[in-house]
């Protein structure tokens, strides 16, 4: 591909990726740090008036922001890392398109496994810990078997988080929210401890936790000092831990932010 054309396509994809990502993550934070505490402060009759007007609008931009963030990201990654062969430590080694197919299969199977674990294990902290161990296993597989470069490993870590998040939106959160809104419109709102509300809330929290290390991974390709270091894996682990801790603090803070 002509390099000038390549650069223009990359620019357009990056632009669209960032705009869609701001739309998606902005609504994710709105739901978790603003709307969540707000819903706990308003009474049933107010919810019946406000939520049927508010939630469908917010969820529209939320889910389509997720979709376009993922699509532009996967095309951008394919152009830079697979077409450009930057996916490998040695650009001349391996078949990039074969590894792209392997990665896509891993992502699809990974969500099925993640979904199964979350349904099968009652203790959600233990379930999430198992999923993180599996994530680390995939990361090491790409490193040792795929010989992915440090830059590529960081981007693919972000791709894994982002894909799980986008599939959570479309396969779990949005279907459950449709049931919640339908019940609310019918005048029979679901209880806070109903399966639909609990599952939608849990996956939304998962997405919020994953979003902070995801953003770091997406920005990391500008900083070879980090992804090129011999301690790169430890740095990424620290980022995930610090990111999760930051989200936990934000949840605690959101519950204490006063209204009028």
C-alpha positions in Angstrom: 0.0 0.0 0.0 1.2 3.5 -0.8 2.6 5.0 2.4 0.7 8.3 2.0 -2.5 6.4 1.6 -1.7 4.2 4.6 -1.0 7.3 6.7 -4.3 8.9 5.7 -6.3 5.8 6.5 -4.5 5.4 9.9 -5.3 9.1 10.7 -9.0 8.7 9.9 -9.3 5.4 11.8 -7.5 6.9 14.9 -9.7 9.9 14.8 -12.9 7.9 14.6 -11.5 5.4 17.2 -10.9 8.2 19.7 -14.2 10.0 19.1 -16.2 6.7 19.5 -14.1 5.8 22.5 -14.9 9.1 24.2 -18.6 8.5 23.5 -18.4 5.0 24.9 -16.3 5.4 28.0 -17.9 8.8 28.8 -21.3 7.1 29.0 -19.8 4.1 30.9 -18.5 6.5 33.6 -21.8 8.4 33.6 -23.7 5.3 34.3 -21.4 4.1 37.1 -20.3 7.3 38.8 -23.2 9.6 38.2 -26.4 7.8 37.3 -25.9 4.9 39.7 -25.7 7.0 42.9 -28.5 9.3 41.4 -30.9 6.4 41.0 -30.5 5.5 44.6 -31.7 9.0 45.6 -34.9 9.3 43.6 -38.2 7.6 44.4 -40.2 5.1 42.3 -42.7 7.6 40.7 -39.7 9.8 39.6 -37.9 6.8 38.1 -41.0 6.0 36.1 -41.0 9.5 34.6 -37.2 10.1 34.2 -35.7 6.7 33.2 -37.9 5.8 30.2 -36.7 9.1 28.7 -33.1 9.1 29.9 -31.9 5.5 29.7 -32.9 4.6 26.0 -31.1 7.8 24.8 -28.0 7.2 26.9 -27.8 3.5 26.1 -28.1 4.2 22.4 -24.9 6.3 22.4 -23.3 3.9 24.9 -23.8 0.7 22.8 -23.0 2.3 19.4 -20.0 4.1 20.9 -18.8 0.6 22.0 -19.4 -0.9 18.5 -17.6 1.8 16.6 -14.7 1.9 19.0 -14.2 -1.8 18.5 -14.6 -1.8 14.7 -12.3 1.1 14.1 -9.8 -0.3 16.6 -9.6 -3.7 15.0 -9.2 -2.3 11.6 -6.5 0.1 12.8 -4.7 -2.7 14.6 -4.9 -4.9 11.6 -3.4 -2.1 9.4 -0.6 -1.2 11.7 0.4 -4.5 13.3 -0.5 -7.2 10.8 -0.3 -5.5 7.5 2.8 -3.6 8.7 4.2 -6.8 10.4 4.9 -4.9 13.6 3.0 -7.6 15.5 6.2 -9.7 15.7 9.5 -9.1 17.6 11.2 -10.0 14.3 9.1 -8.5 11.5 10.3 -11.2 9.1 9.1 -14.1 11.3 5.7 -15.8 11.2 2.6 -15.3 9.2 0.8 -12.2 10.4 -2.6 -13.1 8.9 -2.6 -16.6 10.5 -1.9 -14.9 13.9 -4.7 -12.4 13.3 -7.1 -15.4 12.8 -5.7 -17.0 15.9 -6.3 -13.8 17.9 -9.8 -13.4 16.6 -10.6 -17.0 17.7 -9.0 -16.4 21.1 -11.2 -13.3 21.6 -14.4 -15.1 20.6 -13.7 -18.2 22.7 -12.4 -16.0 25.5 -15.7 -14.2 25.9 -17.6 -17.5 26.0 -15.3 -18.8 28.7 -15.5 -15.5 30.6 -19.3 -15.5 30.4 -19.4 -19.2 31.6 -17.2 -18.5 34.5 -19.2 -15.5 35.6 -22.4 -17.6 35.5 -21.0 -20.7 37.0 -19.1 -19.3 40.0 -21.2 -17.6 42.7 -18.2 -15.7 44.3 -17.7 -13.0 41.6 -14.3 -11.9 43.0 -13.0 -15.5 42.6 -14.5 -15.6 39.2 -12.9 -12.4 38.1 -9.5 -13.6 39.5 -9.8 -16.7 37.4 -10.5 -14.6 34.3 -7.4 -12.5 35.1 -5.3 -15.6 35.3 -6.6 -16.8 31.9 -5.8 -13.3 30.5 -2.2 -13.6 31.8 -2.1 -17.1 30.1 -3.2 -15.6 26.7 -0.7 -12.8 27.1 2.1 -15.3 27.7 0.9 -17.5 24.8 1.2 -14.5 22.4 4.7 -13.7 23.8 6.2 -17.2 23.8 4.4 -18.9 20.9 3.6 -15.9 18.7 6.8 -14.0 19.5 4.8 -10.8 19.6 6.8 -7.6 20.2 6.4 -5.7 23.5 4.5 -2.9 21.7 2.2 -5.5 20.2 1.7 -7.3 23.5 0.5 -4.1 25.2 -1.9 -3.3 22.3 -3.3 -6.8 22.4 -3.8 -6.6 26.1 -5.9 -3.6 25.5 -7.6 -5.4 22.6 -8.6 -8.2 24.9 -10.0 -5.9 27.5 -11.8 -3.8 24.9 -13.3 -6.8 23.2 -14.6 -8.3 26.4 -16.1 -4.8 27.3 -17.8 -4.4 23.9 -19.2 -7.9 24.0 -20.4 -7.2 27.5 -22.3 -4.2 26.2 -24.0 -5.9 23.3 -24.4 -9.5 24.6 -25.2 -8.8 28.2 -25.8 -5.2 29.4 -28.0 -4.0 26.5 -30.3 -7.1 26.5 -30.7 -6.8 30.3 -31.3 -3.1 30.1 -34.0 -3.6 27.5 -35.8 -5.9 30.0 -35.4 -3.4 32.8 -36.8 -0.5 30.7 -39.7 -2.6 29.4 -40.7 -3.5 33.0 -40.4 0.1 34.0 -42.6 1.3 31.2 -45.1 -1.4 32.1 -45.3 0.0 35.6 -43.7 -3.1 37.1 -40.1 -2.0 37.8 -37.7 -4.8 38.5 -36.3 -5.0 42.1 -32.7 -4.0 42.6 -31.8 -7.6 43.5 -33.5 -9.1 40.4 -31.2 -11.2 38.1 -31.5 -8.7 35.3 -30.5 -5.7 37.4 -27.7 -7.6 39.1 -26.2 -9.0 36.0 -26.3 -5.7 34.1 -24.7 -3.9 37.0 -22.0 -6.5 37.5 -20.9 -6.4 33.8 -21.0 -2.6 33.8 -18.7 -2.6 36.8 -16.4 -5.1 35.1 -16.2 -2.8 32.1 -15.4 0.1 34.4 -12.5 -1.7 36.0 -11.1 -2.9 32.7 -11.4 0.6 31.1 -8.5 2.2 33.0 -5.8 -0.4 32.0 -7.4 -0.5 28.6 -6.7 3.2 28.1 -3.1 2.8 29.3 -2.6 0.0 26.8 -4.0 2.0 23.9 -1.6 4.9 24.7 1.4 2.7 25.4 2.6 2.5 21.8 4.0 6.0 22.1 6.3 5.0 25.0 9.0 2.4 24.1 10.7 3.0 27.4 7.8 1.0 29.0 6.8 -1.7 26.5 10.5 -2.2 25.4 11.8 -2.7 28.9 12.8 -6.0 30.3 10.3 -5.3 33.1 7.4 -4.7 30.7 5.3 -7.5 32.0 5.7 -6.3 35.6 4.8 -2.7 34.5 1.6 -3.9 32.9 0.7 -5.9 36.0 1.2 -2.8 38.1 -0.9 -0.7 35.8 -3.7 -3.2 36.0 -3.5 -3.3 39.8 -3.3 0.5 40.1 -6.1 0.9 37.6 -8.4 -1.4 39.5 -7.5 0.4 42.8 -8.3 3.8 41.2 -11.7 2.5 40.0 -12.5 1.2 43.4 -11.7 4.6 44.9 -13.9 6.3 42.3 -16.8 4.1 43.2 -16.4 5.0 46.9 -16.1 8.7 46.0 -19.1 8.6 43.7 -21.3 7.4 46.5 -20.3 10.4 48.7 -20.6 13.2 46.1 -23.6 15.3 47.3 -26.5 16.6 45.3 -28.0 19.9 46.1 
